[in-house]
Amino acid sequence: MAGEPQADCLFCKIVEGKIPATIVRESETTVAFRDINPQAPTHVLVIPKAHYPDAASLAAAEPTLAADVLREAGQIAAAEGIADHGYRIVFNTGAGAGQTVWHAHAHVLGGRGLQWPPG
């Protein structure tokens, strides 16, 4: 069922505290932690605590929760000192776009020049 924790989901296990992560921020509805394979000096993932497989399904089912993820991404950028210089928020949706964990998540990237298009 959408929104319910999934036993085989890596990010659900992080939310439940079953798998360690370097948590940088937590709200009532979200958790943010450092990416284990950073692609920039600042690379933090922001996830909803509720399980949705991707950003599109999250936004369709719970737009307020999707907004929480974006708000937290902005707060993290400010806390990490990258907000004034620019940062990127990325949602990979689908295997063809590089999504590897099927739990909606935003990548907050910054701390170096970010070229466009990204590749």
Summary of the structure (lengths in Angstrom):
residues: 119
radius of gyration: 13.6
end to end distance: 34.5
largest distance: 40.1
contacts: 326
relative contact order: 0.21
helix: 28%
strand: 23%
